[in-house]
Amino acid sequence: MRTPERPVPSAAAFPVGLSAVERPRLVWYASYGSNMDPQRLHSYIAGGRPPGATRGHPGCRDRTPPRASVPLELPGALYFATWSEVWSGGRAFYDPDAPGTTWAHAHLITAEQFDDIAAQEMYRTPGSGPALDLGTAIALGRSTIGPGRYETLVHPGFVAGLPVLTFTAPWHLADVPAVRPSAAYLRHLAVGLRAAGGWDATAVARYLTDAAGATGWTAAEVQELPGGTG
């Protein structure tokens, strides 16, 4: 199992100035939620509605599949909060400041595709706004592009010399009420983690049910979800 190299802790420690951090052509999109599932991610890239969802997605402007995908462990905690009309339950969020380790399935995609996935997470049309300022997140480790639930960019490190990026909420785990995820949503997380190849079915089920907000789910129930046993 591969883990990301730790990034510099602040802009002051960065060996070049913030202005010298250029927008990369390729990034590792570290998904910790339903986009860990390759089938679910496909709906964001190529367009369509994944099983269990109540709405579809327009897809990215560039519909090329990820060039590679790898399992990663990120510092911080996974938790479920806010109500998703798409999934009829809680959404997955990542708190990089909380103790713990978050498991992710990182996909090597273009910076433009990362922009378009982020736009679709906020129910926006890909390409309707300016390109995201990824350089600030890479230099500082974090940047806020808006107040929305998935508009805080986090840069936890590098893999093979390319930046790892993800997006999450501006708040922290302890700031919002926990919301239990639905079976359809949790299934995508379980399938995505198994597809990443870094963890077995028992470990995946235990990891997901230990996350804040997953109260009421048992590891046995997660393993019984379609695809949950790999």
C-alpha positions in Angstrom: 0.0 0.0 0.0 1.3 3.4 -0.9 1.1 6.5 1.2 1.7 10.1 0.1 4.9 12.0 0.9 4.3 14.7 3.5 4.1 18.2 2.0 5.8 21.3 3.4 3.8 22.6 6.4 3.5 26.2 5.3 4.2 28.6 2.5 7.2 30.0 4.4 8.8 26.6 4.3 8.2 26.2 0.6 11.5 26.4 -1.3 10.1 28.9 -3.9 7.7 31.7 -3.6 3.9 31.2 -3.8 3.8 32.9 -7.2 6.2 30.3 -8.6 3.8 27.4 -8.0 2.3 26.8 -11.4 -0.9 25.0 -12.1 0.0 21.4 -12.7 -1.2 19.5 -15.8 -1.8 16.2 -13.9 -2.9 15.7 -10.3 -3.8 12.8 -8.0 -7.5 13.3 -7.1 -7.7 11.6 -3.7 -11.3 10.6 -3.3 -12.4 9.4 0.1 -16.1 9.3 -0.7 -18.3 7.7 -3.4 -15.9 8.6 -6.2 -13.5 5.9 -4.8 -15.8 3.5 -6.8 -14.5 3.5 -10.4 -18.1 3.1 -11.7 -19.2 6.2 -9.7 -16.2 8.2 -10.8 -17.1 7.2 -14.4 -20.4 9.1 -14.1 -18.5 12.3 -13.2 -16.0 11.9 -16.0 -18.1 10.5 -18.8 -21.6 11.6 -17.6 -24.5 9.6 -16.4 -26.3 8.5 -13.2 -24.7 5.9 -11.0 -26.8 3.2 -9.4 -28.6 4.3 -6.3 -28.4 8.1 -7.1 -31.4 10.3 -7.7 -29.7 12.5 -10.3 -27.1 12.2 -13.0 -24.0 14.3 -13.9 -23.0 16.1 -17.2 -19.5 14.7 -17.1 -16.1 16.4 -17.6 -15.1 18.3 -20.7 -12.3 15.8 -21.1 -13.8 12.3 -20.8 -10.5 10.4 -20.7 -10.4 7.8 -17.9 -7.9 8.1 -15.1 -4.3 7.3 -16.2 -3.8 5.3 -13.0 -5.4 4.8 -9.6 -3.7 3.9 -6.3 -4.7 3.4 -2.6 -3.5 6.2 -0.2 -3.7 6.9 3.5 -4.2 10.6 4.4 -3.7 12.2 7.8 -7.1 13.1 9.2 -10.5 11.7 9.8 -13.5 10.6 7.6 -16.9 11.5 8.9 -20.5 11.7 7.6 -22.6 14.9 7.8 -25.2 17.0 6.0 -28.1 15.6 4.1 -27.7 14.6 0.5 -30.8 14.7 -1.7 -28.9 12.5 -4.2 -28.3 9.7 -1.7 -31.0 10.3 1.0 -28.4 10.3 3.7 -25.2 11.7 5.0 -22.2 12.7 2.8 -18.6 11.8 3.4 -16.2 14.6 4.5 -12.5 14.7 5.3 -11.2 16.6 8.3 -7.4 16.9 7.8 -7.0 18.5 11.3 -8.7 15.6 13.2 -6.7 12.7 14.6 -6.8 9.5 12.6 -6.2 8.2 9.1 -8.4 8.5 6.1 -8.3 5.9 3.4 -8.5 7.1 -0.2 -8.5 5.9 -3.8 -6.5 8.4 -5.7 -7.0 8.8 -9.4 -4.5 10.4 -11.8 -6.4 12.9 -13.9 -5.9 16.3 -15.5 -6.2 19.5 -13.6 -9.2 20.4 -15.8 -10.9 17.2 -14.9 -10.3 17.9 -11.2 -12.0 21.3 -11.8 -14.9 19.7 -13.5 -15.4 17.0 -10.8 -15.3 19.7 -8.1 -17.9 21.8 -10.1 -20.3 18.8 -10.3 -19.9 18.1 -6.6 -21.4 21.6 -6.1 -24.1 21.0 -8.8 -22.5 23.4 -11.3 -21.8 23.0 -15.0 -18.2 22.1 -15.8 -16.3 24.9 -17.4 -18.9 27.5 -16.4 -16.4 29.2 -14.1 -12.7 30.0 -14.0 -10.0 27.3 -13.5 -9.4 26.6 -9.8 -6.3 28.1 -8.2 -4.5 24.9 -7.4 -1.2 26.6 -6.9 -2.3 28.2 -3.7 -3.4 24.8 -2.3 -0.2 23.2 -3.3 1.9 25.9 -1.7 0.0 26.3 1.5 -1.4 22.8 1.9 -5.0 24.2 1.8 -7.0 26.9 0.2 -10.7 28.0 0.1 -12.3 28.6 -3.2 -15.8 29.2 -1.8 -18.1 28.6 1.2 -19.6 25.4 -0.2 -19.4 22.0 1.3 -16.8 20.8 -1.1 -15.0 24.1 -1.8 -12.0 23.7 0.5 -9.0 22.3 -1.4 -6.5 20.2 0.6 -3.0 19.1 -0.6 -1.8 16.3 1.7 1.3 15.5 -0.2 2.8 14.1 -3.5 2.9 10.7 -5.2 5.6 10.1 -7.9 6.3 13.8 -7.9 2.7 14.8 -8.7 0.5 16.7 -6.2 -2.3 14.9 -4.3 -5.4 17.1 -4.1 -8.9 16.6 -2.6 -11.8 18.8 -1.6 -13.8 18.9 1.6 -15.9 21.3 3.8 -14.6 24.4 5.4 -15.8 23.3 8.8 -14.4 20.6 11.2 -15.8 17.2 12.2 -16.9 18.6 15.6 -18.7 21.6 14.2 -21.6 19.8 12.5 -24.1 17.1 13.5 -23.4 13.6 12.2 -25.8 12.2 9.6 -26.0 8.5 8.9 -25.1 7.5 5.3 -27.6 5.5 3.2 -26.9 1.9 2.1 -26.5 3.0 -1.6 -23.9 5.6 -0.7 -22.0 3.4 1.7 -21.9 0.7 -0.9 -19.9 2.9 -3.3 -17.4 3.7 -0.5 -16.9 0.0 0.3 -16.6 -1.0 -3.4 -14.2 1.8 -4.0 -11.9 0.9 -1.2 -11.9 -2.7 -2.3 -11.1 -1.7 -5.8 -8.2 0.4 -4.6 -6.5 -2.9 -3.6 -5.0 -1.7 -0.3 -7.4 -3.3 2.2 -9.5 -6.4 2.5 -13.2 -6.6 3.0 -13.1 -7.0 6.8 -10.8 -4.0 7.2 -12.9 -1.9 4.9 -16.1 -2.7 6.8 -14.5 -1.9 10.1 -13.0 1.4 8.8 -16.3 2.6 7.5 -18.4 1.7 10.5 -15.8 3.4 12.8 -16.2 6.7 11.0 -18.1 9.5 12.8 -21.7 9.5 11.6 -21.9 5.8 10.7 -23.7 5.0 13.9 -26.2 2.2 13.5 -24.2 0.4 10.8 -22.4 -2.8 11.7 -19.3 -4.2 9.9 -21.3 -7.3 9.0 -24.0 -5.2 7.3 -21.4 -3.3 5.3 -19.9 -6.6 4.1 -23.4 -7.7 3.1 -23.9 -4.7 0.8 -23.6 -5.6 -3.0 -19.9 -5.7 -3.7 -19.0 -5.1 -0.1 -17.1 -8.4 0.2 -15.2 -7.8 -3.0 
